[in-house]
Amino acid sequence: MNIKISDDFWDENFYNHPKLTDGMIEVAETSLNVKLPNLLIDLLRVQNGGYVNGLVFPTKEKTSWADSHIALSELYGIVTNKSKETCQNILDSEYLANECGLPEKQVVLSGDGHWFITLDFREGENPTIRWIDLECNQDIHIADTFDEFINGLVSAEEFEEN
């Protein structure tokens, strides 16, 4: 499914993140010491993080979330203003790694403190997507690239039980 970025992807910007600027991207990439995927930046230019419209990614491996998929209920944005309250900021990745015990070189895309969906830079500058559940000791490869992850998203309705 190719998600129409503006129509099908985003839901509410609950924390009222500011519009993404080139300066914010530069701060994030410098702070995180990574090059963020172009598609992530494109998505954040439409809406700088927030909740997404009922999307899941089918998995081949069972996770603590479900036997056949993981949910993407939110996507973190880039918020450089430290006084802005938000729980959806990729700049919190280092804090979350230290606080929660995430593996090194992770940029958090989504999560609740127990599980996370991350950009995993452990193998180099081209990140893979990982499902990391700290309570269940799961560190599962989900997709080879961010583009593959986003393009593989489907409506959660496909996995609802009748």
Backbone as ProteinMPNN parsed JSONL, in Angstrom:
{"seq_chain_A": "MNIKISDDFWDENFYNHPKLTDGMIEVAETSLNVKLPNLLIDLLRVQNGGYVNGLVFPTKEKTSWADSHIALSELYGIVTNKSKETCQNILDSEYLANECGLPEKQVVLSGDGHWFITLDFREGENPTIRWIDLECNQDIHIADTFDEFINGLVSAEEFEEN", "coords_chain_A": {"N_chain_A": [[0.857, -1.187, 0.0], [0.739, 2.075, -0.937], [0.986, 4.772, 0.933], [-0.847, 7.738, 0.962], [0.693, 10.534, 1.785], [-0.332, 12.983, 2.947], [-3.113, 12.571, 3.102], [-3.826, 9.927, 3.979], [-2.109, 9.155, 6.012], [-1.524, 10.819, 8.402], [-3.014, 11.636, 11.582], [-4.057, 13.192, 14.447], [-2.202, 16.011, 15.659], [-1.478, 16.061, 18.516], [0.211, 17.206, 20.495], [0.713, 19.611, 19.398], [2.983, 20.205, 17.75], [5.502, 22.321, 16.343], [5.773, 23.614, 12.95], [7.955, 21.869, 10.814], [11.313, 22.774, 10.222], [14.203, 23.456, 8.121], [16.346, 24.043, 9.774], [15.638, 22.729, 12.151], [15.793, 20.082, 11.33], [18.52, 19.907, 10.807], [19.558, 20.349, 13.4], [18.564, 18.035, 14.664], [19.795, 15.927, 13.18], [22.483, 16.477, 13.675], [22.6, 16.378, 16.483], [21.761, 13.728, 16.975], [23.615, 12.441, 15.505], [23.26, 11.265, 12.955], [22.011, 10.599, 9.624], [18.883, 11.332, 8.732], [16.245, 9.39, 7.255], [15.031, 10.29, 4.0], [12.278, 9.993, 3.397], [11.14, 10.007, 5.948], [11.644, 12.65, 6.712], [10.103, 13.912, 4.741], [7.517, 13.086, 5.534], [7.402, 14.334, 8.054], [7.484, 16.955, 7.3], [4.936, 17.396, 6.37], [3.352, 16.983, 8.655], [4.617, 17.542, 11.761], [5.181, 15.138, 13.41], [3.112, 13.105, 15.592], [-0.101, 11.534, 16.02], [-1.054, 8.719, 14.013], [-3.116, 7.411, 11.341], [-4.532, 4.701, 12.244], [-2.699, 2.443, 11.477], [-0.862, -0.511, 10.622], [1.97, -2.757, 10.56], [2.588, -5.623, 8.835], [4.074, -8.578, 10.156], [6.557, -11.162, 9.959], [7.439, -12.547, 12.047], [6.394, -13.431, 15.306], [5.519, -10.992, 17.67], [5.605, -9.271, 20.85], [3.444, -7.671, 20.659], [1.562, -8.702, 18.786], [0.654, -11.684, 16.923], [1.1, -11.377, 14.195], [1.621, -8.768, 13.339], [2.641, -5.311, 13.906], [1.64, -2.316, 15.535], [1.524, 1.01, 14.321], [0.912, 3.651, 15.899], [1.626, 6.209, 16.341], [3.988, 8.69, 15.273], [7.053, 9.928, 16.016], [8.049, 13.369, 16.118], [10.226, 16.181, 15.369], [11.288, 18.214, 17.765], [12.739, 21.01, 18.724], [12.621, 23.014, 20.592], [13.149, 23.165, 23.854], [11.416, 23.827, 25.898], [8.934, 23.114, 25.082], [6.359, 20.93, 25.731], [6.149, 17.506, 25.118], [5.592, 14.109, 24.213], [6.479, 12.889, 22.026], [9.021, 12.963, 20.488], [11.823, 12.67, 18.517], [14.247, 13.581, 19.369], [14.431, 12.852, 21.966], [15.574, 10.398, 22.022], [18.172, 9.634, 22.995], [17.876, 10.102, 25.75], [15.777, 8.249, 26.26], [17.108, 5.895, 25.608], [19.05, 5.781, 27.623], [17.434, 5.887, 29.946], [15.623, 3.752, 29.642], [17.086, 1.622, 28.734], [17.617, 0.957, 26.054], [19.178, -0.558, 23.161], [22.366, 0.566, 21.798], [22.688, 3.282, 19.414], [20.061, 3.853, 18.425], [17.241, 5.459, 17.035], [14.348, 6.661, 18.17], [11.173, 6.06, 16.905], [8.586, 5.557, 17.653], [6.753, 4.537, 20.545], [6.189, 3.287, 23.943], [7.676, 3.282, 26.265], [7.993, 0.736, 27.19], [8.004, -0.806, 24.92], [9.375, -0.212, 21.641], [9.513, 1.246, 18.365], [12.097, 1.557, 16.179], [14.629, 3.421, 14.362], [17.38, 1.744, 13.471], [20.708, 2.116, 13.776], [22.91, 0.511, 14.198], [24.283, -1.078, 12.378], [25.408, 0.643, 10.583], [25.235, 3.597, 8.449], [22.828, 3.468, 7.096], [19.796, 2.965, 8.228], [17.975, 0.197, 9.661], [14.662, -1.0, 10.47], [13.465, -1.634, 13.685], [11.745, -3.634, 16.1], [11.574, -3.272, 19.425], [11.127, -4.689, 22.433], [11.421, -4.176, 25.667], [10.604, -5.378, 28.055], [9.927, -7.961, 27.315], [12.214, -8.823, 26.232], [12.715, -8.627, 23.436], [14.152, -8.007, 20.307], [13.637, -7.291, 17.323], [14.018, -7.564, 13.845], [12.305, -5.603, 11.577], [11.987, -4.221, 9.112], [13.996, -3.558, 6.196], [14.51, -0.943, 5.463], [13.448, 2.469, 6.127], [11.686, 3.401, 4.179], [10.687, 0.965, 3.15], [9.327, 0.089, 5.392], [7.321, 2.122, 5.777], [5.99, 1.968, 3.292], [4.998, -0.561, 3.523], [2.975, -0.473, 5.348], [-0.364, -1.107, 6.397], [-3.938, -0.787, 6.659], [-5.235, -0.966, 9.943], [-7.623, -2.22, 10.124], [-7.504, -4.466, 8.546], [-6.562, -6.421, 10.201], [-8.338, -6.71, 12.222], [-10.456, -8.658, 14.271], [-13.278, -10.511, 13.238]], "CA_chain_A": [[0.0, 0.0, 0.0], [1.446, 3.341, -0.908], [0.216, 5.706, 1.749], [-0.837, 9.143, 0.568], [1.253, 11.123, 2.991], [-1.167, 13.975, 3.61], [-4.492, 12.148, 3.282], [-4.028, 8.641, 4.631], [-1.136, 8.836, 7.052], [-1.577, 11.555, 9.667], [-4.203, 11.952, 12.355], [-3.947, 14.377, 15.291], [-0.957, 16.562, 16.193], [-1.974, 16.303, 19.867], [1.114, 18.078, 21.245], [0.833, 20.858, 18.652], [4.371, 20.431, 17.348], [5.65, 23.386, 15.341], [6.117, 23.234, 11.579], [9.347, 21.453, 10.681], [12.177, 23.654, 9.431], [15.516, 22.898, 7.798], [17.17, 24.181, 10.973], [15.278, 21.66, 13.096], [16.351, 18.839, 10.789], [19.968, 19.99, 11.023], [19.782, 20.131, 14.833], [18.298, 16.623, 14.962], [20.821, 15.062, 12.593], [23.734, 16.74, 14.386], [22.446, 15.877, 17.851], [21.657, 12.271, 16.946], [24.765, 11.971, 14.725], [22.737, 10.384, 11.908], [21.28, 11.193, 8.499], [17.528, 10.796, 8.78], [15.718, 9.005, 5.936], [14.309, 11.34, 3.272], [10.831, 9.814, 3.532], [10.772, 10.473, 7.294], [11.612, 14.112, 6.65], [8.918, 14.278, 3.941], [6.337, 12.907, 6.391], [7.421, 15.344, 9.112], [7.198, 18.277, 6.704], [3.471, 17.491, 6.29], [2.954, 17.166, 10.059], [5.831, 17.271, 12.527], [4.918, 14.145, 14.452], [1.764, 13.003, 16.127], [-0.787, 10.255, 15.845], [-1.298, 8.328, 12.629], [-4.447, 6.851, 11.093], [-4.806, 3.268, 12.348], [-1.847, 1.686, 10.57], [-0.064, -1.61, 11.167], [2.945, -3.353, 9.655], [2.569, -7.081, 8.966], [5.371, -9.163, 10.513], [6.727, -12.595, 9.75], [7.768, -13.099, 13.354], [5.507, -13.044, 16.396], [6.054, -10.013, 18.616], [4.795, -9.144, 22.062], [2.233, -6.921, 20.303], [0.609, -9.603, 18.131], [1.274, -12.785, 16.192], [1.343, -11.142, 12.772], [1.78, -7.354, 12.983], [2.854, -4.306, 14.952], [0.876, -1.096, 15.259], [2.162, 2.321, 14.324], [-0.153, 4.558, 16.308], [2.186, 7.555, 16.371], [5.329, 8.846, 14.731], [7.675, 11.055, 16.701], [8.514, 14.487, 15.318], [11.463, 16.832, 15.792], [10.942, 19.409, 18.528], [14.007, 21.53, 19.243], [12.326, 23.914, 21.702], [13.162, 22.329, 25.058], [10.311, 24.178, 26.794], [7.703, 22.553, 24.502], [6.049, 19.609, 26.287], [5.739, 16.499, 24.153], [6.073, 12.74, 24.429], [6.667, 12.357, 20.67], [10.16, 13.721, 19.972], [12.973, 11.797, 18.278], [15.393, 14.102, 20.105], [14.455, 12.175, 23.273], [16.106, 9.046, 21.829], [19.289, 9.376, 23.914], [17.285, 9.996, 27.089], [15.06, 6.98, 26.337], [18.107, 4.822, 25.608], [19.638, 5.733, 28.965], [16.393, 5.637, 30.952], [14.918, 2.486, 29.438], [18.019, 0.555, 28.416], [17.614, 0.58, 24.638], [20.504, -0.773, 22.58], [22.992, 1.766, 21.26], [22.45, 3.734, 18.044], [18.641, 3.776, 18.078], [16.447, 6.676, 16.988], [12.999, 6.197, 18.477], [10.104, 6.546, 16.035], [7.322, 5.348, 18.335], [6.922, 3.647, 21.688], [5.51, 3.655, 25.182], [8.56, 3.074, 27.409], [8.197, -0.709, 27.329], [8.337, -1.242, 23.558], [9.718, 0.881, 20.741], [9.853, 1.05, 16.962], [13.267, 2.422, 16.049], [15.622, 3.399, 13.299], [18.535, 1.079, 14.068], [21.935, 2.487, 13.082], [24.03, -0.305, 14.685], [25.021, -1.681, 11.263], [25.945, 1.663, 9.693], [24.49, 4.842, 8.25], [21.512, 3.18, 6.519], [19.128, 2.261, 9.323], [16.873, -0.74, 9.523], [13.586, -0.749, 11.429], [13.443, -2.678, 14.709], [10.756, -3.699, 17.183], [12.311, -3.58, 20.649], [10.293, -4.774, 23.628], [12.378, -4.344, 26.75], [10.069, -6.291, 29.069], [9.897, -9.324, 26.774], [13.546, -9.083, 25.69], [12.625, -8.809, 21.989], [14.821, -7.048, 19.434], [13.246, -7.979, 16.092], [14.128, -6.856, 12.571], [10.979, -5.414, 10.982], [12.131, -3.84, 7.7], [15.368, -3.199, 5.825], [14.621, 0.515, 5.337], [12.27, 3.225, 6.541], [10.758, 3.404, 3.046], [10.025, -0.345, 3.119], [8.402, 0.078, 6.528], [6.178, 2.991, 5.498], [5.254, 1.435, 2.147], [4.387, -1.829, 3.915], [1.877, -0.247, 6.283], [-1.726, -1.363, 5.942], [-4.964, -0.377, 7.61], [-5.421, -1.874, 11.074], [-8.871, -2.954, 9.893], [-7.182, -5.753, 7.94], [-6.206, -7.372, 11.241], [-9.408, -6.786, 13.22], [-11.211, -9.919, 14.283], [-14.713, -10.341, 12.93]], "C_chain_A": [[0.892, 1.235, 0.0], [0.55, 4.361, -0.224], [0.292, 7.097, 1.114], [-0.478, 9.926, 1.811], [0.279, 12.083, 3.669], [-2.565, 13.461, 3.928], [-4.644, 10.92, 4.175], [-3.164, 8.407, 5.858], [-1.447, 9.5, 8.397], [-2.98, 11.67, 10.251], [-3.857, 13.211, 13.16], [-2.51, 14.725, 15.679], [-1.264, 17.019, 17.613], [-1.115, 17.298, 20.64], [1.395, 19.392, 20.526], [2.297, 21.188, 18.329], [4.438, 21.531, 16.304], [5.976, 22.816, 13.968], [7.617, 22.939, 11.515], [10.112, 22.417, 9.785], [13.477, 22.926, 9.104], [16.447, 22.97, 8.997], [16.894, 23.091, 11.995], [15.842, 20.319, 12.632], [17.851, 18.795, 11.044], [20.314, 19.742, 12.497], [19.611, 18.651, 15.175], [19.413, 15.731, 14.434], [22.168, 15.253, 13.285], [23.687, 16.141, 15.784], [22.455, 14.355, 17.915], [22.828, 11.617, 16.206], [24.348, 10.944, 13.672], [22.213, 11.238, 10.76], [19.91, 10.534, 8.494], [17.045, 10.448, 7.384], [14.884, 10.128, 5.308], [12.8, 11.217, 3.438], [10.353, 10.242, 4.92], [10.671, 11.987, 7.3], [10.404, 14.587, 5.848], [7.64, 14.165, 4.777], [6.26, 14.006, 7.446], [7.222, 16.757, 8.574], [5.682, 18.477, 6.547], [2.908, 17.752, 7.684], [4.132, 16.703, 10.896], [5.547, 16.361, 13.722], [3.479, 14.171, 14.908], [1.196, 11.619, 15.888], [-1.035, 9.995, 14.361], [-2.633, 7.589, 12.552], [-4.487, 5.329, 11.091], [-4.011, 2.39, 11.403], [-1.066, 0.607, 11.304], [0.911, -2.092, 10.097], [2.911, -4.858, 9.868], [3.983, -7.612, 9.249], [5.374, -10.65, 10.212], [6.963, -13.303, 11.072], [6.781, -12.572, 14.393], [6.224, -12.035, 17.295], [5.186, -10.018, 19.867], [3.509, -8.377, 21.787], [1.163, -7.853, 19.753], [1.373, -10.689, 17.375], [1.733, -12.396, 14.793], [1.532, -9.68, 12.368], [2.177, -6.526, 14.195], [2.071, -3.06, 14.552], [1.798, 0.118, 15.234], [1.052, 3.321, 14.629], [0.302, 6.013, 16.324], [3.547, 7.526, 15.689], [5.907, 10.097, 15.371], [8.118, 12.115, 15.701], [9.863, 14.991, 15.821], [11.064, 18.14, 16.465], [12.221, 19.899, 19.206], [13.817, 22.49, 20.414], [12.164, 23.077, 22.974], [12.019, 22.656, 26.03], [8.965, 23.63, 26.299], [7.479, 21.154, 25.059], [5.536, 18.678, 25.202], [6.286, 15.147, 24.575], [6.409, 12.089, 23.085], [7.797, 13.1, 19.967], [11.349, 12.79, 19.763], [14.223, 12.303, 18.995], [15.466, 13.537, 21.518], [15.078, 10.785, 23.187], [17.238, 8.716, 22.798], [18.781, 9.224, 25.343], [16.581, 8.645, 27.252], [16.021, 5.796, 26.359], [18.703, 4.669, 27.003], [18.625, 5.322, 30.026], [15.819, 4.22, 30.859], [15.858, 1.324, 29.111], [17.949, 0.063, 26.982], [19.037, 0.279, 24.176], [21.059, 0.538, 22.032], [22.511, 2.038, 19.832], [21.017, 3.514, 17.56], [18.054, 5.181, 18.045], [15.001, 6.222, 17.111], [11.985, 6.882, 17.565], [8.756, 6.509, 16.726], [7.593, 4.456, 19.542], [6.258, 4.167, 22.938], [6.376, 3.492, 26.433], [8.841, 1.614, 27.681], [8.604, -1.31, 25.988], [8.584, -0.016, 22.699], [9.82, 0.373, 19.313], [10.959, 2.055, 16.698], [13.903, 2.355, 14.666], [16.878, 2.852, 13.951], [19.775, 1.359, 13.221], [23.131, 1.638, 13.537], [24.876, -0.873, 13.551], [25.584, -0.647, 10.291], [24.993, 2.827, 9.508], [23.128, 4.658, 7.608], [20.715, 2.338, 7.514], [18.093, 1.241, 8.857], [15.81, -0.342, 10.547], [13.524, -1.94, 12.374], [12.225, -2.511, 15.603], [11.558, -4.109, 18.408], [11.338, -3.535, 21.808], [11.223, -5.122, 24.778], [11.893, -5.332, 27.803], [10.099, -7.739, 28.614], [11.229, -9.72, 26.135], [13.494, -9.415, 24.194], [13.343, -7.668, 21.279], [14.704, -7.655, 18.037], [13.385, -7.058, 14.885], [12.738, -6.809, 11.931], [11.08, -5.111, 9.492], [13.569, -3.4, 7.444], [15.583, -1.697, 5.756], [13.347, 1.167, 5.87], [11.232, 3.242, 5.424], [9.988, 2.083, 2.974], [8.988, -0.439, 4.237], [7.148, 0.894, 6.205], [5.338, 2.43, 4.357], [4.589, 0.103, 2.445], [3.238, -1.682, 4.896], [0.536, -0.521, 5.626], [-2.697, -0.88, 7.027], [-5.097, -1.423, 8.716], [-6.686, -2.708, 10.908], [-8.615, -4.317, 9.269], [-6.87, -6.839, 8.979], [-7.258, -7.446, 12.364], [-10.125, -8.116, 13.109], [-12.684, -9.642, 14.03], [-15.571, -10.937, 14.004]], "O_chain_A": [[1.726, 1.389, 0.892], [-0.497, 4.752, -0.742], [1.375, 7.57, 0.772], [-1.246, 9.978, 2.772], [0.088, 11.988, 4.881], [-3.153, 13.874, 4.928], [-5.516, 10.894, 5.043], [-3.474, 7.532, 6.667], [-1.614, 8.818, 9.407], [-3.976, 11.783, 9.537], [-3.403, 14.199, 12.583], [-1.707, 13.844, 15.987], [-1.306, 18.218, 17.888], [-1.645, 18.142, 21.362], [2.211, 20.193, 20.98], [2.778, 22.289, 18.595], [3.538, 21.662, 15.475], [6.405, 21.668, 13.847], [8.433, 23.663, 12.086], [9.627, 22.824, 8.729], [13.811, 21.915, 9.723], [17.249, 22.062, 9.216], [17.818, 22.588, 12.634], [16.312, 19.52, 13.443], [18.389, 17.765, 11.452], [21.256, 19.011, 12.801], [20.429, 18.082, 15.898], [19.92, 14.875, 15.159], [22.915, 14.29, 13.46], [24.628, 15.475, 16.214], [23.077, 13.765, 18.798], [23.014, 10.402, 16.269], [24.982, 9.901, 13.512], [22.0, 12.441, 10.908], [19.791, 9.328, 8.278], [17.392, 11.135, 6.423], [14.133, 10.82, 5.995], [12.112, 12.225, 3.603], [9.258, 10.789, 5.046], [9.713, 12.545, 7.836], [9.751, 15.558, 6.231], [6.784, 15.048, 4.73], [5.186, 14.549, 7.706], [6.832, 17.656, 9.32], [5.203, 19.61, 6.589], [2.08, 18.645, 7.866], [4.592, 15.571, 10.742], [5.661, 16.766, 14.879], [2.733, 15.116, 14.651], [1.919, 10.667, 15.594], [-1.202, 10.921, 13.567], [-3.199, 7.194, 13.571], [-4.477, 4.724, 10.02], [-4.597, 1.66, 10.603], [-0.661, 0.784, 12.453], [0.713, -1.87, 8.903], [3.18, -5.327, 10.974], [4.959, -7.151, 8.657], [4.332, -11.305, 10.211], [6.72, -14.503, 11.202], [6.386, -11.406, 14.354], [7.395, -12.212, 17.633], [4.158, -10.692, 19.922], [2.579, -8.423, 22.593], [0.01, -7.815, 20.182], [2.591, -10.61, 17.214], [2.654, -13.01, 14.253], [1.597, -9.379, 11.176], [2.069, -6.965, 15.34], [1.87, -2.794, 13.367], [2.73, 0.226, 16.03], [0.346, 3.778, 13.73], [-0.517, 6.932, 16.32], [4.169, 6.473, 15.549], [5.332, 11.182, 15.282], [8.513, 11.799, 14.579], [10.547, 14.319, 16.593], [10.564, 19.058, 15.814], [12.717, 19.275, 20.145], [14.765, 22.75, 21.154], [11.169, 22.373, 23.144], [11.693, 21.841, 26.893], [7.971, 23.681, 27.023], [8.324, 20.278, 24.877], [4.61, 19.014, 24.462], [7.33, 15.065, 25.223], [6.602, 10.876, 23.014], [7.568, 13.786, 18.971], [11.836, 12.184, 20.718], [15.162, 11.536, 19.208], [16.472, 13.727, 22.202], [15.106, 10.064, 24.185], [17.261, 7.624, 23.365], [19.207, 8.321, 26.063], [16.765, 7.969, 28.264], [15.777, 4.808, 27.051], [18.844, 3.553, 27.503], [18.924, 4.507, 30.899], [15.563, 3.576, 31.877], [15.46, 0.163, 29.206], [18.192, -1.114, 26.715], [19.996, 0.805, 24.741], [20.319, 1.5, 21.826], [22.001, 1.152, 19.146], [20.788, 3.052, 16.443], [18.336, 5.998, 18.922], [14.494, 5.489, 16.262], [11.941, 8.108, 17.464], [7.88, 7.323, 16.434], [8.565, 3.7, 19.549], [5.821, 5.316, 23.004], [5.86, 3.559, 27.549], [9.83, 1.285, 28.338], [9.443, -2.209, 25.928], [8.08, 1.072, 22.979], [10.169, -0.784, 19.077], [10.801, 3.249, 16.951], [13.742, 1.39, 13.919], [17.388, 3.449, 14.9], [19.877, 0.893, 12.086], [24.272, 2.021, 13.277], [26.066, -1.125, 13.74], [26.178, -1.017, 9.278], [24.068, 3.027, 10.296], [22.339, 5.603, 7.574], [20.937, 1.133, 7.627], [17.44, 1.397, 7.825], [16.031, 0.536, 11.381], [13.529, -3.094, 11.946], [11.742, -1.402, 15.831], [12.159, -5.183, 18.424], [10.788, -2.482, 22.132], [11.748, -6.233, 24.85], [12.703, -6.054, 28.385], [10.275, -8.646, 29.428], [11.36, -10.806, 25.57], [14.139, -10.359, 23.737], [13.155, -6.499, 21.619], [15.559, -8.434, 17.616], [12.924, -5.917, 14.904], [12.082, -7.838, 11.765], [10.337, -5.682, 8.693], [14.264, -2.933, 8.347], [16.698, -1.218, 5.963], [12.317, 0.516, 6.041], [10.036, 3.113, 5.685], [8.776, 2.082, 2.76], [7.901, -0.983, 4.042], [6.033, 0.394, 6.348], [4.11, 2.416, 4.441], [3.707, -0.325, 1.701], [2.591, -2.671, 5.24], [0.326, -0.21, 4.453], [-2.302, -0.607, 8.161], [-5.075, -2.624, 8.448], [-6.802, -3.785, 11.493], [-9.419, -5.233, 9.441], [-6.909, -8.03, 8.67], [-7.071, -8.17, 13.342], [-10.368, -8.629, 12.017], [-13.254, -8.676, 14.537], [-16.798, -10.888, 13.913]]}, "name": "protein", "num_of_chains": 1, "seq": "MNIKISDDFWDENFYNHPKLTDGMIEVAETSLNVKLPNLLIDLLRVQNGGYVNGLVFPTKEKTSWADSHIALSELYGIVTNKSKETCQNILDSEYLANECGLPEKQVVLSGDGHWFITLDFREGENPTIRWIDLECNQDIHIADTFDEFINGLVSAEEFEEN"}
